Amino acid sequence: MRRLACIALLSCATQGGDGQGDVDLPRTGVGPFRKLEAKEVPGVAPYVLDNLNARYRQPAALALDDGSVALYVVAVDAGQDVIVRTRAQDQRAFYGAVGDFGHKPPVVLRADLPWEGTALAKPAIVRFQGRYALYYRAEAGRIGLARSDDGFRFTKEPQPVLARDASVAWETQDLTGVTAAVLEDRVHLFYASNGAIGEAVSDDGVHFTRVDGHPETPALDPVLQPGPAGSFDAFGVFEPCASPRQTPSGRLQVRVLYTGYEKDPAAGGKSVIAFAGRYGTSGALSRNPLPVYAVGQGEHAPALWGGEAYDMLYVEQSKGYPAIAAAVAPVKQRFAEPDGFAPEP
Amino acid sequence: MRRRSLACALGVGVGAFLASGVASANPLDAFGFGSRETALGGAASADVRGTAANYYNPASIVRAQGLELSIGYMSVAHNLAINGKNTHVDPVRGLNFGIVAPGQLFRIPFAFGLALHLPDDRVSRVRALRQEEPRWELYDNRNQRLYLAANLAIAPFDWLEIGGGLSFMASTRGSLGITGEADIFKSEQSTLRHQVDADLTAVRYPQFGARVHFDETFALAVVYRGQFKLKLDLAADVEGDLARLTTASYQLETHSVNNFLPQQWVFGGSAGFLKRGRRSFVHVNFDLTWVNWSAYEAPVASLDAKLDIPAPPGGWPAGITPPATPQKTVIVPLQLHDRFVPHLGVELRAPVGQRLEMATRLGYELAISPVDDQTGFTNYIDRDRHSFSAGLGVRISGRALANVVREVGIDMHGQVSTLVERTTQKTDPSDFVGDYRAGGSIFNVGMTLTVGFGR
């Protein structure tokens, strides 16, 4: 009888739940990410925007005031690489994606200036002085600027705002990727060249001055260089995506996601998405020794959307053809099936 | 009567020793045991009697005047926030039981005591987090435990009581084997079998105490509580076909200290004031607890994995990239600092007639965090804790009750702890967690019913 009582007593406390204590933990907002799974996206996971003919690629993300995300991506339209815009209210079901019949992301920018050549690439979108500022790469790595009041109808600057400077020792190749961030009312462009990332600053968003990643040395240095031998970005760092934030302690933190290659992609080098950051408006970036997203699918060209509860990463991945895939952080975040596509881009 | 109750209690105690495989740990260090002593801010080593002495000072169980049983309930709610958001640390709730059976052994006063904290939700929880994952180190997992202690005490002289005993803890070893066929294209069609083999073994740690009282109103005490480590070892062995392409094998071993209780020394004193006859109406207690936090071992799993996936004949299909072997965990050492924790308690006792006594209690405890600011890779979060407590007690004694019952006491307590908010700034701007503000409060309420038997 006494034994029975003891067993009954102990059995009261043997059916506990999983436990918590890990709700709303602090995060920098840059991963690590997990790719979205089946049923979390309308189409084939983890792709949120793919079309064999349009070949969507090189995304840039912009958080809109209504909580949705706008993506500016490169697409093929009438045989020409253009920049189109799409939007998702839930960050996953994009206007014009697979299954959203009858809709197609509208073209917002097309190459039509003499110095641009025939293709536009690598869009970077920010809000600056009350307007949308869309930076893009054109022929020969020249960086152009187009501005808009509504995010759809853009007016271009007639001349490029940035191009390779042959007098800078490390800029031995054309600029390959660009991203923009507004830090204390100035536009900072982070651009890739020769496997490193440099920085230029402008008060008006048009006229840029290069800044030194290491002012203590006489040369003008990049702000991020390839990682050490054997690391995931030993070959080079490319395609930066800058996203500033104010930390809970009030410090300005510049977060830069980038594509890192362990070795030359032409020789089979694999890519990963990685993270580097700094505090303040100037100086070199410190790289995290772990990638934030690595799935072995040729992922590159990261774009970031940050929310209160979770963060979304959009990258270009290979589905046999280029397409936009999505990933989420924290990795514990799970989504129900999307409610529906955005009715407008 | 006393002899019979002693035999009964000893029987229960032996049973507890034999059943130690499912035994205890220590939420009591954080939240106390018994409403009276919790209301006194834990300042009780020199002024405790009855069942609560099983935790606060085993020597004092011998002060019981007869068989004593207690049952109580404690509910602790955490409101611990990071960046202003509640992280929902699990509450600590459960029943507290105690028994003290005094007697005489070779004409020397002797007592046996047993204390049990039985949580509502779980007997014990095992959790191994990555070292960079933020967690409230002293509150997240350590207090989700069952506690059991068994003590013996004697009073060789009128002025001296000494006692000691053991507390128990379960250590876990486990293995996990998975075999079968994994379809890497359609995971839902994988057929895997798993086998879990877990083993609970007992970990015991000692505790002892002594109490010297110079008269009815002044006493000194010293208490020692030993250290224990709760280890968690897990081995996993996964083997099987991958979509009939190749045979993969994955071996994983983790070793961690899931729970660590540092050794403690408690030095306490109690003084009575406003005497009437032999009784004092105001008692002031003070305890100083030295906690050997510097011996702390972080609850982080060291992981060693071996992955063998030979490439299939003809190589991997397009789009399939075999995963690489996870690197062995490099554990960043966690250095905590030894701390002195002061406890202060005041009790006002007001007799109402011959058989009724009411008591009002106030307490305070200051626990300076032993954890350094987490400016690097790890995120063991803790903050300085100020605990303010209050309580009421009613004790009825004498023939007003049935002949077998000597006295009945009901005690209640409420405690509010404030963990002072402080900002942690990371030195590395590429840290995945980043800066954070952390702080919060803890609310602890409870009630204890004590029944003393004998005349």
Interface residues (C-beta under 8 A of the other chain):
Chain A: C6 L9 L10 C12 A13 T14 Q15 G16 G17 G19 Q20 G21 D22 V23 D24 L25 P26 R27 T28 G29 V30 G31 P32 T247 P248 S249 R251 Q253 V254 K270 F275 A276 G277 R278 Y279 L285 S286 R287 N288 V292 V295 G296 Q297
Chain B: G15 A19 V22 I82 N83 K85 N86 T87 H88 V89 D90 G94 L95 L118 P119 D120 D121 R122 V123 R125 R127 E133 P134 R135 W136 Y139 D140 N141 Q144 L146 G319 T321 T423 T424 Q425 D428 P429 S430 D431 F432 V433 G434 D435 Y436 R437
